[in-house]
Amino acid sequence: MEFVLLTALGVGSATVIGAVIGFVFKNITHKFSDIVLAFAAGIMLAAAVLGLIIPSLDYGGKYALVITVAGIFAGAVCLNLIDKLVPHLHKMVGEDIEMHNNKSLGKVLLFVMAIAIHNFPEGIAAGVGFGAGDTSQALVIAGGIALQNIPEGMVIIAPMLNAGVSPAKTFVFAMITGLVEVVGTLIGYFAVSIASVILPFALAFAGGTMLYVISDEMIPETHAHGSERGATYSLLAGFCLMLISDVLLG
C-alpha cells in the first residue's frame, strides 16, 4: 500500500514538476512540449494495450472479449461525456493567445479545472494497474501518465500569471490538479482490490480512457504546431521503449 501511495504521489507531483519548469522557462517552445507529450503518448499507448487491455482479456474468462470491448468503450464514452462538460487541452490551448490578451481569469480557471477533471480518470487508470497485481506494468503505466502531466503543468503557468493570478496561487492551483490524480489512483487501486470480480472490466475501462486521451487529445495537440513528424517518431520511440521494457521485465 505504501508503494502505491508513493507512486500516486509521484504521478501527481509530475504536474507540479511541470509547473516549476513553467515558472522557470515561461517561453517553452511548442516543439519541445510536443516531442515530450508525443513520447508520453507512445508509452501510454503501449501501456494501455499491454498493461491493461491484454490483461483484461486474460482475466475475463468465458466472456473476456465482450467484457473487454465493453470496458474500452465505456472508458472512452466516460471521457467523451466529460469533454462535453469541460473541454481539455487541444480545445483550449488554441485560445492561449486570447487568454493572454484579454486577461480572462475565468477562462484560465476553466482551463485549469479541465486539466484537474481529466486527471481523475487518468489516476484511476494508474491505480487499476496496481490493483491487477503486476507492479512492473503498473509502474510503466504510471510513468507514462506522469510524463504526460509534465507538459500539462508547464502549459497552465503562463496563462494564469498573465491573467493576474499571483505566483503563489498559481502554484497552489497546479498542486490541486496533481492532487486530483493522486485521489484517482487510490480509488482505482482500492476498487479492484476490494472487488476483484470487476477487475477485467476495470482494466478495459482504464485502457479505454487512455486510448481516448491519446487519440482525442495528445496526438492532435502534438500535431497542431508544425512538429508532427518529430512527434510521430517520438511517439514510436515511447511505444518501442515500453515494448522493450515489457519483454525485458516479463
KAQUIKA-V499532 format. One record per residue. RES is the residue in three letters. PHI is phi in whole degrees, 0 to 359 (999 if undefined). NEAR is the number of other C-alpha atoms within 8 Angstrom. D_FIRST is the distance of its C-alpha to the first C-alpha in Angstrom with 2 decimals. Layout:
# KAQUIKA-V499532
res/phi/near/d_first
RES/PHI/NEAR/D_FIRST
RES/PHI/NEAR/D_FIRST
This chain:
# KAQUIKA-V499532
res/phi/near/d_first
MET/999/4/0.00
GLU/299/5/3.81
PHE/295/6/5.35
VAL/297/10/5.11
LEU/297/10/6.23
LEU/297/8/8.64
THR/294/10/9.88
ALA/300/17/10.48
LEU/296/10/12.34
GLY/295/9/14.13
VAL/297/17/15.31
GLY/294/17/16.50
SER/291/11/18.09
ALA/300/14/20.14
THR/296/19/22.30
VAL/294/14/22.93
ILE/300/10/23.88
GLY/299/14/26.25
ALA/296/16/27.63
VAL/299/10/28.38
ILE/299/10/30.17
GLY/297/16/32.01
PHE/293/10/33.20
VAL/286/6/34.43
PHE/242/7/35.95
LYS/287/9/37.20
ASN/242/5/39.25
ILE/296/8/36.90
THR/291/6/38.80
HIS/298/7/37.92
LYS/299/9/38.35
PHE/297/8/35.58
SER/298/11/33.19
ASP/294/13/34.19
ILE/296/13/33.65
VAL/296/12/30.08
LEU/294/13/29.30
ALA/292/16/30.97
PHE/299/15/29.03
ALA/297/14/25.74
ALA/297/16/27.36
GLY/296/15/28.11
ILE/297/17/24.56
MET/294/14/23.34
LEU/296/12/26.22
ALA/293/12/25.39
ALA/296/14/21.66
ALA/297/15/22.63
VAL/282/10/24.99
LEU/283/10/23.39
GLY/264/13/19.68
LEU/235/14/20.08
ILE/286/13/23.65
ILE/297/9/24.49
PRO/300/11/21.37
SER/299/15/22.35
LEU/294/12/25.75
ASP/293/8/24.41
TYR/270/9/22.41
GLY/283/13/25.07
GLY/69/7/27.53
LYS/299/4/31.10
TYR/254/7/30.71
ALA/303/13/28.32
LEU/296/8/30.68
VAL/296/7/31.36
ILE/297/12/27.72
THR/293/17/26.80
VAL/297/9/29.86
ALA/297/11/29.38
GLY/295/15/25.77
ILE/300/14/26.90
PHE/291/10/29.72
ALA/297/10/27.72
GLY/297/15/25.33
ALA/294/13/28.41
VAL/296/8/30.33
CYS/301/9/27.54
LEU/290/12/27.62
ASN/297/8/31.40
LEU/294/8/31.64
ILE/297/11/29.56
ASP/299/9/31.98
LYS/295/7/34.88
LEU/276/6/33.65
VAL/223/9/32.41
PRO/296/11/33.63
HIS/241/12/31.46
LEU/313/11/32.12
HIS/291/10/35.03
LYS/266/8/36.80
MET/239/10/36.58
VAL/297/7/36.62
GLY/298/7/40.18
GLU/268/8/41.04
ASP/303/9/39.85
ILE/295/7/43.45
GLU/299/7/44.50
MET/295/14/41.81
HIS/294/11/43.05
ASN/287/6/46.64
ASN/272/7/46.27
LYS/52/9/43.69
SER/277/9/42.11
LEU/296/11/39.23
GLY/299/6/38.54
LYS/292/8/38.26
VAL/295/12/35.92
LEU/295/9/33.60
LEU/296/9/33.69
PHE/299/13/32.67
VAL/296/12/29.66
MET/297/10/28.72
ALA/299/12/29.07
ILE/297/12/26.56
ALA/299/13/24.05
ILE/295/11/24.60
HIS/287/11/24.32
ASN/291/13/21.07
PHE/297/13/19.39
PRO/294/13/19.85
GLU/294/15/19.04
GLY/296/18/15.59
ILE/301/16/15.31
ALA/300/16/16.44
ALA/295/16/13.70
GLY/293/18/11.01
VAL/296/17/13.14
GLY/302/17/13.28
PHE/290/13/9.66
GLY/296/14/10.28
ALA/288/10/13.32
GLY/94/6/11.66
ASP/263/9/13.71
THR/296/8/11.71
SER/296/7/15.10
GLN/295/11/16.36
ALA/297/13/13.39
LEU/294/10/13.83
VAL/292/11/17.52
ILE/300/16/17.22
ALA/298/12/15.20
GLY/295/9/17.81
GLY/296/13/20.64
ILE/294/13/19.60
ALA/297/13/19.18
LEU/299/12/22.64
GLN/294/12/24.06
ASN/290/13/22.86
ILE/297/14/24.84
PRO/296/13/28.27
GLU/298/11/27.37
GLY/297/17/26.73
MET/295/14/29.99
VAL/294/10/31.92
ILE/279/13/31.38
ILE/289/13/32.63
ALA/302/10/36.35
PRO/300/12/37.10
MET/291/13/35.61
LEU/297/11/37.49
ASN/289/9/40.65
ALA/275/13/40.29
GLY/97/8/40.54
VAL/284/10/36.96
SER/294/7/36.47
PRO/304/7/34.25
ALA/295/6/31.98
LYS/293/8/31.55
THR/301/12/31.16
PHE/294/10/28.21
VAL/297/8/26.64
PHE/300/9/27.15
ALA/297/14/25.49
MET/296/12/22.41
ILE/296/9/22.36
THR/297/16/22.49
GLY/287/16/19.40
LEU/297/11/17.55
VAL/302/14/18.40
GLU/290/18/16.54
VAL/300/14/13.29
VAL/299/11/13.81
GLY/298/15/14.72
THR/298/17/11.69
LEU/293/14/9.42
ILE/297/10/12.32
GLY/299/15/12.68
TYR/295/15/9.26
PHE/292/10/9.67
ALA/299/10/13.34
VAL/279/15/13.35
SER/286/9/10.81
ILE/284/6/13.10
ALA/237/8/16.27
SER/296/7/16.38
VAL/296/6/20.09
ILE/271/8/19.68
LEU/305/14/17.79
PRO/302/15/21.11
PHE/293/13/22.30
ALA/297/11/19.08
LEU/298/18/19.05
ALA/294/18/22.75
PHE/300/16/22.44
ALA/297/18/20.00
GLY/297/15/22.44
GLY/296/15/25.31
THR/296/16/24.03
MET/292/13/23.64
LEU/298/11/27.09
TYR/296/12/28.56
VAL/299/9/27.31
ILE/296/12/28.65
SER/284/9/31.99
ASP/272/8/32.69
GLU/237/12/31.50
MET/290/13/30.60
ILE/295/11/33.58
PRO/302/10/36.15
GLU/295/11/35.03
THR/285/15/35.30
HIS/254/11/38.71
ALA/259/8/40.21
HIS/231/9/41.46
GLY/86/6/43.45
SER/247/12/40.76
GLU/297/10/40.17
ARG/294/6/41.26
GLY/297/8/38.95
ALA/295/14/36.10
THR/297/9/36.76
TYR/292/8/36.64
SER/293/13/33.53
LEU/298/14/31.81
LEU/297/10/33.07
ALA/296/10/31.81
GLY/296/14/28.27
PHE/298/15/28.52
CYS/293/10/29.93
LEU/299/9/27.37
MET/295/12/24.62
LEU/297/9/26.91
ILE/297/8/27.47
SER/299/9/23.80
ASP/297/10/23.20
VAL/291/7/26.12
LEU/291/6/25.33
LEU/279/6/21.64
GLY/285/5/22.61
